[in-house]
Amino acid sequence: MEIRLNGKNIDISSETCTIQDLLNEYQLENRIVIVEVNKEIIYKEQYSLTHLSNGDSVELIHFVGGG
């Protein structure tokens, strides 16, 4: 399946079905992340319930601290 992730087209495995799966794949499951799918913000409680489809546009925004 192909999705657009942060502006780049990528192929994801058939095992990556939900937002939670995608976060796990990119090792972001324990970080504070804002997720947007097709211009709609997805709340954390919905990550495991929100299924990805071919052609979806996903934005993952995570925070990096610094000084």
PDBQT receptor file of N, H, CA, C and O in Angstrom, charges set to zero:
ATOM      1  N   MET A   1       0.850  -1.163   0.000  1.00  0.00    +0.000 N 
ATOM      2  CA  MET A   1       0.000   0.000   0.000  1.00  0.00    +0.000 C 
ATOM      3  C   MET A   1       0.903   1.235   0.000  1.00  0.00    +0.000 C 
ATOM      4  O   MET A   1       1.967   1.236   0.618  1.00  0.00    +0.000 OA
ATOM      5  N   GLU A   2       0.473   2.264  -0.687  1.00  0.00    +0.000 N 
ATOM      6  H   GLU A   2      -0.392   2.263  -1.189  1.00  0.00    +0.000 HD
ATOM      7  CA  GLU A   2       1.248   3.505  -0.751  1.00  0.00    +0.000 C 
ATOM      8  C   GLU A   2       0.479   4.621  -0.065  1.00  0.00    +0.000 C 
ATOM      9  O   GLU A   2      -0.710   4.822  -0.309  1.00  0.00    +0.000 OA
ATOM     10  N   ILE A   3       1.188   5.348   0.805  1.00  0.00    +0.000 N 
ATOM     11  H   ILE A   3       2.155   5.185   1.003  1.00  0.00    +0.000 HD
ATOM     12  CA  ILE A   3       0.622   6.533   1.432  1.00  0.00    +0.000 C 
ATOM     13  C   ILE A   3       1.599   7.688   1.239  1.00  0.00    +0.000 C 
ATOM     14  O   ILE A   3       2.755   7.489   0.863  1.00  0.00    +0.000 OA
ATOM     15  N   ARG A   4       1.116   8.881   1.500  1.00  0.00    +0.000 N 
ATOM     16  H   ARG A   4       0.178   9.042   1.805  1.00  0.00    +0.000 HD
ATOM     17  CA  ARG A   4       1.985  10.060   1.479  1.00  0.00    +0.000 C 
ATOM     18  C   ARG A   4       2.263  10.415   2.934  1.00  0.00    +0.000 C 
ATOM     19  O   ARG A   4       1.351  10.811   3.660  1.00  0.00    +0.000 OA
ATOM     20  N   LEU A   5       3.519  10.276   3.365  1.00  0.00    +0.000 N 
ATOM     21  H   LEU A   5       4.259   9.954   2.775  1.00  0.00    +0.000 HD
ATOM     22  CA  LEU A   5       3.901  10.518   4.749  1.00  0.00    +0.000 C 
ATOM     23  C   LEU A   5       4.809  11.733   4.810  1.00  0.00    +0.000 C 
ATOM     24  O   LEU A   5       5.910  11.731   4.259  1.00  0.00    +0.000 OA
ATOM     25  N   ASN A   6       4.334  12.767   5.485  1.00  0.00    +0.000 N 
ATOM     26  H   ASN A   6       3.439  12.768   5.932  1.00  0.00    +0.000 HD
ATOM     27  CA  ASN A   6       5.086  14.020   5.621  1.00  0.00    +0.000 C 
ATOM     28  C   ASN A   6       5.595  14.515   4.268  1.00  0.00    +0.000 C 
ATOM     29  O   ASN A   6       6.737  14.957   4.140  1.00  0.00    +0.000 OA
ATOM     30  N   GLY A   7       4.723  14.431   3.264  1.00  0.00    +0.000 N 
ATOM     31  H   GLY A   7       3.795  14.072   3.369  1.00  0.00    +0.000 HD
ATOM     32  CA  GLY A   7       5.039  14.972   1.948  1.00  0.00    +0.000 C 
ATOM     33  C   GLY A   7       5.773  14.043   1.007  1.00  0.00    +0.000 C 
ATOM     34  O   GLY A   7       6.068  14.428  -0.124  1.00  0.00    +0.000 OA
ATOM     35  N   LYS A   8       6.080  12.814   1.448  1.00  0.00    +0.000 N 
ATOM     36  H   LYS A   8       5.841  12.501   2.367  1.00  0.00    +0.000 HD
ATOM     37  CA  LYS A   8       6.794  11.861   0.587  1.00  0.00    +0.000 C 
ATOM     38  C   LYS A   8       5.961  10.607   0.397  1.00  0.00    +0.000 C 
ATOM     39  O   LYS A   8       5.382  10.085   1.350  1.00  0.00    +0.000 OA
ATOM     40  N   ASN A   9       5.902  10.125  -0.835  1.00  0.00    +0.000 N 
ATOM     41  H   ASN A   9       6.373  10.549  -1.609  1.00  0.00    +0.000 HD
ATOM     42  CA  ASN A   9       5.208   8.870  -1.099  1.00  0.00    +0.000 C 
ATOM     43  C   ASN A   9       6.057   7.713  -0.600  1.00  0.00    +0.000 C 
ATOM     44  O   ASN A   9       7.237   7.602  -0.935  1.00  0.00    +0.000 OA
ATOM     45  N   ILE A  10       5.441   6.846   0.211  1.00  0.00    +0.000 N 
ATOM     46  H   ILE A  10       4.483   6.936   0.484  1.00  0.00    +0.000 HD
ATOM     47  CA  ILE A  10       6.153   5.675   0.722  1.00  0.00    +0.000 C 
ATOM     48  C   ILE A  10       5.261   4.447   0.592  1.00  0.00    +0.000 C 
ATOM     49  O   ILE A  10       4.034   4.546   0.610  1.00  0.00    +0.000 OA
ATOM     50  N   ASP A  11       5.893   3.302   0.462  1.00  0.00    +0.000 N 
ATOM     51  H   ASP A  11       6.890   3.221   0.448  1.00  0.00    +0.000 HD
ATOM     52  CA  ASP A  11       5.186   2.029   0.509  1.00  0.00    +0.000 C 
ATOM     53  C   ASP A  11       5.261   1.517   1.935  1.00  0.00    +0.000 C 
ATOM     54  O   ASP A  11       6.322   1.535   2.557  1.00  0.00    +0.000 OA
ATOM     55  N   ILE A  12       4.121   1.060   2.449  1.00  0.00    +0.000 N 
ATOM     56  H   ILE A  12       3.259   1.045   1.943  1.00  0.00    +0.000 HD
ATOM     57  CA  ILE A  12       4.113   0.468   3.781  1.00  0.00    +0.000 C 
ATOM     58  C   ILE A  12       3.667  -0.977   3.666  1.00  0.00    +0.000 C 
ATOM     59  O   ILE A  12       2.942  -1.349   2.743  1.00  0.00    +0.000 OA
ATOM     60  N   SER A  13       4.108  -1.780   4.609  1.00  0.00    +0.000 N 
ATOM     61  H   SER A  13       4.698  -1.478   5.359  1.00  0.00    +0.000 HD
ATOM     62  CA  SER A  13       3.800  -3.207   4.566  1.00  0.00    +0.000 C 
ATOM     63  C   SER A  13       2.318  -3.439   4.835  1.00  0.00    +0.000 C 
ATOM     64  O   SER A  13       1.628  -2.585   5.393  1.00  0.00    +0.000 OA
ATOM     65  N   SER A  14       1.851  -4.598   4.432  1.00  0.00    +0.000 N 
ATOM     66  H   SER A  14       2.411  -5.292   3.979  1.00  0.00    +0.000 HD
ATOM     67  CA  SER A  14       0.444  -4.944   4.636  1.00  0.00    +0.000 C 
ATOM     68  C   SER A  14       0.123  -5.102   6.118  1.00  0.00    +0.000 C 
ATOM     69  O   SER A  14      -1.048  -5.068   6.496  1.00  0.00    +0.000 OA
ATOM     70  N   GLU A  15       1.140  -5.274   6.966  1.00  0.00    +0.000 N 
ATOM     71  H   GLU A  15       2.091  -5.301   6.659  1.00  0.00    +0.000 HD
ATOM     72  CA  GLU A  15       0.918  -5.379   8.407  1.00  0.00    +0.000 C 
ATOM     73  C   GLU A  15       0.705  -4.012   9.055  1.00  0.00    +0.000 C 
ATOM     74  O   GLU A  15       0.247  -3.932  10.195  1.00  0.00    +0.000 OA
ATOM     75  N   THR A  16       1.030  -2.949   8.344  1.00  0.00    +0.000 N 
ATOM     76  H   THR A  16       1.402  -3.014   7.418  1.00  0.00    +0.000 HD
ATOM     77  CA  THR A  16       0.826  -1.597   8.863  1.00  0.00    +0.000 C 
ATOM     78  C   THR A  16      -0.563  -1.150   8.441  1.00  0.00    +0.000 C 
ATOM     79  O   THR A  16      -0.752  -0.575   7.369  1.00  0.00    +0.000 OA
ATOM     80  N   CYS A  17      -1.535  -1.428   9.311  1.00  0.00    +0.000 N 
ATOM     81  H   CYS A  17      -1.381  -1.895  10.182  1.00  0.00    +0.000 HD
ATOM     82  CA  CYS A  17      -2.934  -1.177   8.966  1.00  0.00    +0.000 C 
ATOM     83  C   CYS A  17      -3.512   0.057   9.646  1.00  0.00    +0.000 C 
ATOM     84  O   CYS A  17      -4.446   0.674   9.133  1.00  0.00    +0.000 OA
ATOM     85  N   THR A  18      -2.954   0.415  10.805  1.00  0.00    +0.000 N 
ATOM     86  H   THR A  18      -2.196  -0.087  11.222  1.00  0.00    +0.000 HD
ATOM     87  CA  THR A  18      -3.517   1.516  11.587  1.00  0.00    +0.000 C 
ATOM     88  C   THR A  18      -2.451   2.575  11.869  1.00  0.00    +0.000 C 
ATOM     89  O   THR A  18      -1.262   2.373  11.620  1.00  0.00    +0.000 OA
ATOM     90  N   ILE A  19      -2.910   3.694  12.389  1.00  0.00    +0.000 N 
ATOM     91  H   ILE A  19      -3.876   3.858  12.590  1.00  0.00    +0.000 HD
ATOM     92  CA  ILE A  19      -1.983   4.745  12.805  1.00  0.00    +0.000 C 
ATOM     93  C   ILE A  19      -1.026   4.203  13.863  1.00  0.00    +0.000 C 
ATOM     94  O   ILE A  19       0.169   4.494  13.829  1.00  0.00    +0.000 OA
ATOM     95  N   GLN A  20      -1.552   3.413  14.803  1.00  0.00    +0.000 N 
ATOM     96  H   GLN A  20      -2.523   3.177  14.831  1.00  0.00    +0.000 HD
ATOM     97  CA  GLN A  20      -0.696   2.845  15.851  1.00  0.00    +0.000 C 
ATOM     98  C   GLN A  20       0.400   1.979  15.244  1.00  0.00    +0.000 C 
ATOM     99  O   GLN A  20       1.548   2.040  15.684  1.00  0.00    +0.000 OA
ATOM    100  N   ASP A  21       0.061   1.172  14.239  1.00  0.00    +0.000 N 
ATOM    101  H   ASP A  21      -0.872   1.123  13.883  1.00  0.00    +0.000 HD
ATOM    102  CA  ASP A  21       1.065   0.343  13.559  1.00  0.00    +0.000 C 
ATOM    103  C   ASP A  21       2.146   1.213  12.920  1.00  0.00    +0.000 C 
ATOM    104  O   ASP A  21       3.332   0.890  12.986  1.00  0.00    +0.000 OA
ATOM    105  N   LEU A  22       1.730   2.314  12.305  1.00  0.00    +0.000 N 
ATOM    106  H   LEU A  22       0.767   2.577  12.252  1.00  0.00    +0.000 HD
ATOM    107  CA  LEU A  22       2.681   3.218  11.653  1.00  0.00    +0.000 C 
ATOM    108  C   LEU A  22       3.619   3.852  12.683  1.00  0.00    +0.000 C 
ATOM    109  O   LEU A  22       4.826   3.940  12.456  1.00  0.00    +0.000 OA
ATOM    110  N   LEU A  23       3.066   4.289  13.809  1.00  0.00    +0.000 N 
ATOM    111  H   LEU A  23       2.086   4.218  13.994  1.00  0.00    +0.000 HD
ATOM    112  CA  LEU A  23       3.898   4.868  14.866  1.00  0.00    +0.000 C 
ATOM    113  C   LEU A  23       4.876   3.842  15.415  1.00  0.00    +0.000 C 
ATOM    114  O   LEU A  23       6.029   4.169  15.696  1.00  0.00    +0.000 OA
ATOM    115  N   ASN A  24       4.426   2.608  15.568  1.00  0.00    +0.000 N 
ATOM    116  H   ASN A  24       3.489   2.343  15.339  1.00  0.00    +0.000 HD
ATOM    117  CA  ASN A  24       5.316   1.541  16.038  1.00  0.00    +0.000 C 
ATOM    118  C   ASN A  24       6.448   1.310  15.045  1.00  0.00    +0.000 C 
ATOM    119  O   ASN A  24       7.602   1.141  15.438  1.00  0.00    +0.000 OA
ATOM    120  N   GLU A  25       6.114   1.305  13.758  1.00  0.00    +0.000 N 
ATOM    121  H   GLU A  25       5.177   1.443  13.438  1.00  0.00    +0.000 HD
ATOM    122  CA  GLU A  25       7.118   1.069  12.720  1.00  0.00    +0.000 C 
ATOM    123  C   GLU A  25       8.216   2.131  12.744  1.00  0.00    +0.000 C 
ATOM    124  O   GLU A  25       9.384   1.833  12.494  1.00  0.00    +0.000 OA
ATOM    125  N   TYR A  26       7.833   3.371  13.047  1.00  0.00    +0.000 N 
ATOM    126  H   TYR A  26       6.884   3.613  13.251  1.00  0.00    +0.000 HD
ATOM    127  CA  TYR A  26       8.800   4.468  13.081  1.00  0.00    +0.000 C 
ATOM    128  C   TYR A  26       9.301   4.760  14.501  1.00  0.00    +0.000 C 
ATOM    129  O   TYR A  26       9.940   5.784  14.743  1.00  0.00    +0.000 OA
ATOM    130  N   GLN A  27       9.005   3.855  15.430  1.00  0.00    +0.000 N 
ATOM    131  H   GLN A  27       8.485   3.023  15.233  1.00  0.00    +0.000 HD
ATOM    132  CA  GLN A  27       9.446   3.951  16.826  1.00  0.00    +0.000 C 
ATOM    133  C   GLN A  27       9.038   5.278  17.464  1.00  0.00    +0.000 C 
ATOM    134  O   GLN A  27       9.814   5.898  18.191  1.00  0.00    +0.000 OA
ATOM    135  N   LEU A  28       7.816   5.698  17.182  1.00  0.00    +0.000 N 
ATOM    136  H   LEU A  28       7.185   5.194  16.592  1.00  0.00    +0.000 HD
ATOM    137  CA  LEU A  28       7.280   6.932  17.750  1.00  0.00    +0.000 C 
ATOM    138  C   LEU A  28       6.154   6.661  18.745  1.00  0.00    +0.000 C 
ATOM    139  O   LEU A  28       5.497   7.595  19.206  1.00  0.00    +0.000 OA
ATOM    140  N   GLU A  29       5.927   5.389  19.079  1.00  0.00    +0.000 N 
ATOM    141  H   GLU A  29       6.461   4.631  18.705  1.00  0.00    +0.000 HD
ATOM    142  CA  GLU A  29       4.783   5.028  19.917  1.00  0.00    +0.000 C 
ATOM    143  C   GLU A  29       4.845   5.615  21.325  1.00  0.00    +0.000 C 
ATOM    144  O   GLU A  29       3.804   5.785  21.960  1.00  0.00    +0.000 OA
ATOM    145  N   ASN A  30       6.031   5.926  21.825  1.00  0.00    +0.000 N 
ATOM    146  H   ASN A  30       6.877   5.788  21.309  1.00  0.00    +0.000 HD
ATOM    147  CA  ASN A  30       6.167   6.469  23.178  1.00  0.00    +0.000 C 
ATOM    148  C   ASN A  30       6.491   7.958  23.190  1.00  0.00    +0.000 C 
ATOM    149  O   ASN A  30       6.918   8.493  24.213  1.00  0.00    +0.000 OA
ATOM    150  N   ARG A  31       6.294   8.622  22.071  1.00  0.00    +0.000 N 
ATOM    151  H   ARG A  31       5.947   8.187  21.240  1.00  0.00    +0.000 HD
ATOM    152  CA  ARG A  31       6.593  10.053  21.979  1.00  0.00    +0.000 C 
ATOM    153  C   ARG A  31       5.298  10.830  21.817  1.00  0.00    +0.000 C 
ATOM    154  O   ARG A  31       4.272  10.283  21.413  1.00  0.00    +0.000 OA
ATOM    155  N   ILE A  32       5.363  12.092  22.133  1.00  0.00    +0.000 N 
ATOM    156  H   ILE A  32       6.197  12.536  22.461  1.00  0.00    +0.000 HD
ATOM    157  CA  ILE A  32       4.203  12.956  21.913  1.00  0.00    +0.000 C 
ATOM    158  C   ILE A  32       4.176  13.308  20.436  1.00  0.00    +0.000 C 
ATOM    159  O   ILE A  32       5.092  13.945  19.917  1.00  0.00    +0.000 OA
ATOM    160  N   VAL A  33       3.111  12.883  19.770  1.00  0.00    +0.000 N 
ATOM    161  H   VAL A  33       2.367  12.365  20.192  1.00  0.00    +0.000 HD
ATOM    162  CA  VAL A  33       3.003  13.048  18.321  1.00  0.00    +0.000 C 
ATOM    163  C   VAL A  33       1.620  13.591  17.988  1.00  0.00    +0.000 C 
ATOM    164  O   VAL A  33       0.619  13.169  18.566  1.00  0.00    +0.000 OA
ATOM    165  N   ILE A  34       1.578  14.517  17.064  1.00  0.00    +0.000 N 
ATOM    166  H   ILE A  34       2.391  14.860  16.595  1.00  0.00    +0.000 HD
ATOM    167  CA  ILE A  34       0.304  14.949  16.488  1.00  0.00    +0.000 C 
ATOM    168  C   ILE A  34       0.179  14.243  15.154  1.00  0.00    +0.000 C 
ATOM    169  O   ILE A  34       1.096  14.275  14.333  1.00  0.00    +0.000 OA
ATOM    170  N   VAL A  35      -0.962  13.604  14.943  1.00  0.00    +0.000 N 
ATOM    171  H   VAL A  35      -1.707  13.578  15.610  1.00  0.00    +0.000 HD
ATOM    172  CA  VAL A  35      -1.188  12.837  13.720  1.00  0.00    +0.000 C 
ATOM    173  C   VAL A  35      -2.350  13.459  12.956  1.00  0.00    +0.000 C 
ATOM    174  O   VAL A  35      -3.410  13.740  13.515  1.00  0.00    +0.000 OA
ATOM    175  N   GLU A  36      -2.121  13.665  11.672  1.00  0.00    +0.000 N 
ATOM    176  H   GLU A  36      -1.260  13.437  11.217  1.00  0.00    +0.000 HD
ATOM    177  CA  GLU A  36      -3.151  14.192  10.783  1.00  0.00    +0.000 C 
ATOM    178  C   GLU A  36      -3.277  13.237   9.607  1.00  0.00    +0.000 C 
ATOM    179  O   GLU A  36      -2.281  12.908   8.961  1.00  0.00    +0.000 OA
ATOM    180  N   VAL A  37      -4.490  12.792   9.327  1.00  0.00    +0.000 N 
ATOM    181  H   VAL A  37      -5.299  13.059   9.851  1.00  0.00    +0.000 HD
ATOM    182  CA  VAL A  37      -4.751  11.926   8.177  1.00  0.00    +0.000 C 
ATOM    183  C   VAL A  37      -5.760  12.633   7.289  1.00  0.00    +0.000 C 
ATOM    184  O   VAL A  37      -6.872  12.947   7.714  1.00  0.00    +0.000 OA
ATOM    185  N   ASN A  38      -5.359  12.876   6.054  1.00  0.00    +0.000 N 
ATOM    186  H   ASN A  38      -4.456  12.621   5.708  1.00  0.00    +0.000 HD
ATOM    187  CA  ASN A  38      -6.222  13.562   5.087  1.00  0.00    +0.000 C 
ATOM    188  C   ASN A  38      -6.790  14.859   5.670  1.00  0.00    +0.000 C 
ATOM    189  O   ASN A  38      -7.982  15.144   5.559  1.00  0.00    +0.000 OA
ATOM    190  N   LYS A  39      -5.893  15.636   6.297  1.00  0.00    +0.000 N 
ATOM    191  H   LYS A  39      -4.925  15.404   6.387  1.00  0.00    +0.000 HD
ATOM    192  CA  LYS A  39      -6.186  16.962   6.854  1.00  0.00    +0.000 C 
ATOM    193  C   LYS A  39      -7.124  16.928   8.059  1.00  0.00    +0.000 C 
ATOM    194  O   LYS A  39      -7.730  17.944   8.400  1.00  0.00    +0.000 OA
ATOM    195  N   GLU A  40      -7.248  15.760   8.706  1.00  0.00    +0.000 N 
ATOM    196  H   GLU A  40      -6.755  14.936   8.429  1.00  0.00    +0.000 HD
ATOM    197  CA  GLU A  40      -8.064  15.630   9.911  1.00  0.00    +0.000 C 
ATOM    198  C   GLU A  40      -7.174  15.138  11.053  1.00  0.00    +0.000 C 
ATOM    199  O   GLU A  40      -6.501  14.115  10.926  1.00  0.00    +0.000 OA
ATOM    200  N   ILE A  41      -7.173  15.873  12.172  1.00  0.00    +0.000 N 
ATOM    201  H   ILE A  41      -7.720  16.704  12.276  1.00  0.00    +0.000 HD
ATOM    202  CA  ILE A  41      -6.365  15.470  13.321  1.00  0.00    +0.000 C 
ATOM    203  C   ILE A  41      -6.985  14.230  13.954  1.00  0.00    +0.000 C 
ATOM    204  O   ILE A  41      -8.195  14.158  14.168  1.00  0.00    +0.000 OA
ATOM    205  N   ILE A  42      -6.128  13.258  14.246  1.00  0.00    +0.000 N 
ATOM    206  H   ILE A  42      -5.145  13.316  14.072  1.00  0.00    +0.000 HD
ATOM    207  CA  ILE A  42      -6.560  12.013  14.873  1.00  0.00    +0.000 C 
ATOM    208  C   ILE A  42      -6.103  12.044  16.330  1.00  0.00    +0.000 C 
ATOM    209  O   ILE A  42      -4.925  12.260  16.614  1.00  0.00    +0.000 OA
ATOM    210  N   TYR A  43      -7.036  11.829  17.241  1.00  0.00    +0.000 N 
ATOM    211  H   TYR A  43      -7.993  11.654  17.010  1.00  0.00    +0.000 HD
ATOM    212  CA  TYR A  43      -6.709  11.825  18.661  1.00  0.00    +0.000 C 
ATOM    213  C   TYR A  43      -6.089  10.494  19.064  1.00  0.00    +0.000 C 
ATOM    214  O   TYR A  43      -6.379   9.453  18.474  1.00  0.00    +0.000 OA
ATOM    215  N   LYS A  44      -5.231  10.545  20.079  1.00  0.00    +0.000 N 
ATOM    216  H   LYS A  44      -4.995  11.390  20.559  1.00  0.00    +0.000 HD
ATOM    217  CA  LYS A  44      -4.468   9.371  20.515  1.00  0.00    +0.000 C 
ATOM    218  C   LYS A  44      -5.362   8.161  20.774  1.00  0.00    +0.000 C 
ATOM    219  O   LYS A  44      -4.979   7.032  20.468  1.00  0.00    +0.000 OA
ATOM    220  N   GLU A  45      -6.530   8.385  21.328  1.00  0.00    +0.000 N 
ATOM    221  H   GLU A  45      -6.841   9.302  21.577  1.00  0.00    +0.000 HD
ATOM    222  CA  GLU A  45      -7.454   7.291  21.632  1.00  0.00    +0.000 C 
ATOM    223  C   GLU A  45      -7.910   6.569  20.369  1.00  0.00    +0.000 C 
ATOM    224  O   GLU A  45      -8.391   5.438  20.440  1.00  0.00    +0.000 OA
ATOM    225  N   GLN A  46      -7.765   7.208  19.224  1.00  0.00    +0.000 N 
ATOM    226  H   GLN A  46      -7.374   8.126  19.165  1.00  0.00    +0.000 HD
ATOM    227  CA  GLN A  46      -8.234   6.641  17.959  1.00  0.00    +0.000 C 
ATOM    228  C   GLN A  46      -7.128   6.005  17.125  1.00  0.00    +0.000 C 
ATOM    229  O   GLN A  46      -7.408   5.449  16.064  1.00  0.00    +0.000 OA
ATOM    230  N   TYR A  47      -5.870   6.074  17.582  1.00  0.00    +0.000 N 
ATOM    231  H   TYR A  47      -5.642   6.526  18.444  1.00  0.00    +0.000 HD
ATOM    232  CA  TYR A  47      -4.746   5.572  16.784  1.00  0.00    +0.000 C 
ATOM    233  C   TYR A  47      -4.923   4.112  16.384  1.00  0.00    +0.000 C 
ATOM    234  O   TYR A  47      -4.694   3.758  15.228  1.00  0.00    +0.000 OA
ATOM    235  N   SER A  48      -5.326   3.269  17.316  1.00  0.00    +0.000 N 
ATOM    236  H   SER A  48      -5.512   3.557  18.256  1.00  0.00    +0.000 HD
ATOM    237  CA  SER A  48      -5.450   1.839  16.996  1.00  0.00    +0.000 C 
ATOM    238  C   SER A  48      -6.730   1.528  16.235  1.00  0.00    +0.000 C 
ATOM    239  O   SER A  48      -6.881   0.427  15.704  1.00  0.00    +0.000 OA
ATOM    240  N   LEU A  49      -7.654   2.481  16.174  1.00  0.00    +0.000 N 
ATOM    241  H   LEU A  49      -7.532   3.375  16.605  1.00  0.00    +0.000 HD
ATOM    242  CA  LEU A  49      -8.923   2.275  15.474  1.00  0.00    +0.000 C 
ATOM    243  C   LEU A  49      -8.942   2.899  14.083  1.00  0.00    +0.000 C 
ATOM    244  O   LEU A  49      -9.821   2.593  13.277  1.00  0.00    +0.000 OA
ATOM    245  N   THR A  50      -7.978   3.773  13.799  1.00  0.00    +0.000 N 
ATOM    246  H   THR A  50      -7.264   4.022  14.454  1.00  0.00    +0.000 HD
ATOM    247  CA  THR A  50      -7.949   4.486  12.524  1.00  0.00    +0.000 C 
ATOM    248  C   THR A  50      -7.118   3.708  11.516  1.00  0.00    +0.000 C 
ATOM    249  O   THR A  50      -5.895   3.623  11.627  1.00  0.00    +0.000 OA
ATOM    250  N   HIS A  51      -7.804   3.143  10.532  1.00  0.00    +0.000 N 
ATOM    251  H   HIS A  51      -8.798   3.212  10.442  1.00  0.00    +0.000 HD
ATOM    252  CA  HIS A  51      -7.145   2.329   9.515  1.00  0.00    +0.000 C 
ATOM    253  C   HIS A  51      -6.637   3.200   8.373  1.00  0.00    +0.000 C 
ATOM    254  O   HIS A  51      -7.279   4.172   7.973  1.00  0.00    +0.000 OA
ATOM    255  N   LEU A  52      -5.483   2.832   7.866  1.00  0.00    +0.000 N 
ATOM    256  H   LEU A  52      -4.961   2.043   8.191  1.00  0.00    +0.000 HD
ATOM    257  CA  LEU A  52      -4.894   3.527   6.727  1.00  0.00    +0.000 C 
ATOM    258  C   LEU A  52      -5.381   2.901   5.432  1.00  0.00    +0.000 C 
ATOM    259  O   LEU A  52      -5.610   1.694   5.360  1.00  0.00    +0.000 OA
ATOM    260  N   SER A  53      -5.537   3.727   4.418  1.00  0.00    +0.000 N 
ATOM    261  H   SER A  53      -5.351   4.707   4.476  1.00  0.00    +0.000 HD
ATOM    262  CA  SER A  53      -5.945   3.265   3.092  1.00  0.00    +0.000 C 
ATOM    263  C   SER A  53      -4.938   3.737   2.063  1.00  0.00    +0.000 C 
ATOM    264  O   SER A  53      -4.238   4.729   2.265  1.00  0.00    +0.000 OA
ATOM    265  N   ASN A  54      -4.876   3.020   0.968  1.00  0.00    +0.000 N 
ATOM    266  H   ASN A  54      -5.445   2.214   0.804  1.00  0.00    +0.000 HD
ATOM    267  CA  ASN A  54      -3.997   3.399  -0.129  1.00  0.00    +0.000 C 
ATOM    268  C   ASN A  54      -4.285   4.843  -0.541  1.00  0.00    +0.000 C 
ATOM    269  O   ASN A  54      -5.439   5.214  -0.757  1.00  0.00    +0.000 OA
ATOM    270  N   GLY A  55      -3.240   5.649  -0.646  1.00  0.00    +0.000 N 
ATOM    271  H   GLY A  55      -2.303   5.349  -0.471  1.00  0.00    +0.000 HD
ATOM    272  CA  GLY A  55      -3.391   7.033  -1.081  1.00  0.00    +0.000 C 
ATOM    273  C   GLY A  55      -3.621   8.031   0.038  1.00  0.00    +0.000 C 
ATOM    274  O   GLY A  55      -3.696   9.232  -0.221  1.00  0.00    +0.000 OA
ATOM    275  N   ASP A  56      -3.737   7.564   1.289  1.00  0.00    +0.000 N 
ATOM    276  H   ASP A  56      -3.676   6.588   1.500  1.00  0.00    +0.000 HD
ATOM    277  CA  ASP A  56      -3.924   8.495   2.404  1.00  0.00    +0.000 C 
ATOM    278  C   ASP A  56      -2.734   9.437   2.522  1.00  0.00    +0.000 C 
ATOM    279  O   ASP A  56      -1.599   9.076   2.210  1.00  0.00    +0.000 OA
ATOM    280  N   SER A  57      -3.017  10.644   2.975  1.00  0.00    +0.000 N 
ATOM    281  H   SER A  57      -3.939  10.937   3.228  1.00  0.00    +0.000 HD
ATOM    282  CA  SER A  57      -1.978  11.626   3.260  1.00  0.00    +0.000 C 
ATOM    283  C   SER A  57      -1.856  11.734   4.777  1.00  0.00    +0.000 C 
ATOM    284  O   SER A  57      -2.807  12.120   5.456  1.00  0.00    +0.000 OA
ATOM    285  N   VAL A  58      -0.680  11.392   5.304  1.00  0.00    +0.000 N 
ATOM    286  H   VAL A  58       0.093  11.078   4.752  1.00  0.00    +0.000 HD
ATOM    287  CA  VAL A  58      -0.451  11.352   6.748  1.00  0.00    +0.000 C 
ATOM    288  C   VAL A  58       0.663  12.326   7.105  1.00  0.00    +0.000 C 
ATOM    289  O   VAL A  58       1.715  12.350   6.467  1.00  0.00    +0.000 OA
ATOM    290  N   GLU A  59       0.416  13.118   8.124  1.00  0.00    +0.000 N 
ATOM    291  H   GLU A  59      -0.439  13.099   8.642  1.00  0.00    +0.000 HD
ATOM    292  CA  GLU A  59       1.443  14.007   8.667  1.00  0.00    +0.000 C 
ATOM    293  C   GLU A  59       1.689  13.599  10.108  1.00  0.00    +0.000 C 
ATOM    294  O   GLU A  59       0.751  13.516  10.902  1.00  0.00    +0.000 OA
ATOM    295  N   LEU A  60       2.946  13.343  10.451  1.00  0.00    +0.000 N 
ATOM    296  H   LEU A  60       3.708  13.410   9.806  1.00  0.00    +0.000 HD
ATOM    297  CA  LEU A  60       3.350  13.042  11.820  1.00  0.00    +0.000 C 
ATOM    298  C   LEU A  60       4.220  14.185  12.307  1.00  0.00    +0.000 C 
ATOM    299  O   LEU A  60       5.268  14.467  11.726  1.00  0.00    +0.000 OA
ATOM    300  N   ILE A  61       3.789  14.835  13.363  1.00  0.00    +0.000 N 
ATOM    301  H   ILE A  61       2.938  14.605  13.834  1.00  0.00    +0.000 HD
ATOM    302  CA  ILE A  61       4.535  15.960  13.907  1.00  0.00    +0.000 C 
ATOM    303  C   ILE A  61       4.925  15.597  15.328  1.00  0.00    +0.000 C 
ATOM    304  O   ILE A  61       4.062  15.390  16.180  1.00  0.00    +0.000 OA
ATOM    305  N   HIS A  62       6.230  15.519  15.585  1.00  0.00    +0.000 N 
ATOM    306  H   HIS A  62       6.932  15.688  14.892  1.00  0.00    +0.000 HD
ATOM    307  CA  HIS A  62       6.682  15.239  16.947  1.00  0.00    +0.000 C 
ATOM    308  C   HIS A  62       7.630  16.342  17.383  1.00  0.00    +0.000 C 
ATOM    309  O   HIS A  62       8.261  17.017  16.569  1.00  0.00    +0.000 OA
ATOM    310  N   PHE A  63       7.705  16.495  18.672  1.00  0.00    +0.000 N 
ATOM    311  H   PHE A  63       7.192  15.947  19.333  1.00  0.00    +0.000 HD
ATOM    312  CA  PHE A  63       8.439  17.611  19.242  1.00  0.00    +0.000 C 
ATOM    313  C   PHE A  63       9.849  17.192  19.623  1.00  0.00    +0.000 C 
ATOM    314  O   PHE A  63      10.079  16.094  20.129  1.00  0.00    +0.000 OA
ATOM    315  N   VAL A  64      10.780  18.088  19.368  1.00  0.00    +0.000 N 
ATOM    316  H   VAL A  64      10.593  18.981  18.957  1.00  0.00    +0.000 HD
ATOM    317  CA  VAL A  64      12.181  17.867  19.706  1.00  0.00    +0.000 C 
ATOM    318  C   VAL A  64      12.609  19.022  20.600  1.00  0.00    +0.000 C 
ATOM    319  O   VAL A  64      12.469  20.190  20.236  1.00  0.00    +0.000 OA
ATOM    320  N   GLY A  65      13.128  18.688  21.761  1.00  0.00    +0.000 N 
ATOM    321  H   GLY A  65      13.242  17.739  22.057  1.00  0.00    +0.000 HD
ATOM    322  CA  GLY A  65      13.580  19.721  22.686  1.00  0.00    +0.000 C 
ATOM    323  C   GLY A  65      15.003  20.154  22.377  1.00  0.00    +0.000 C 
ATOM    324  O   GLY A  65      15.766  19.435  21.732  1.00  0.00    +0.000 OA
ATOM    325  N   GLY A  66      15.327  21.296  22.833  1.00  0.00    +0.000 N 
ATOM    326  H   GLY A  66      14.707  21.881  23.358  1.00  0.00    +0.000 HD
ATOM    327  CA  GLY A  66      16.681  21.789  22.617  1.00  0.00    +0.000 C 
ATOM    328  C   GLY A  66      16.868  23.118  23.319  1.00  0.00    +0.000 C 
ATOM    329  O   GLY A  66      15.947  23.662  23.928  1.00  0.00    +0.000 OA
ATOM    330  N   GLY A  67      18.042  23.607  23.221  1.00  0.00    +0.000 N 
ATOM    331  H   GLY A  67      18.790  23.165  22.726  1.00  0.00    +0.000 HD
ATOM    332  CA  GLY A  67      18.275  24.862  23.915  1.00  0.00    +0.000 C 
ATOM    333  C   GLY A  67      19.151  25.784  23.144  1.00  0.00    +0.000 C 
ATOM    334  O   GLY A  67      19.440  26.889  23.603  1.00  0.00    +0.000 OA
TER     335      GLY A  67
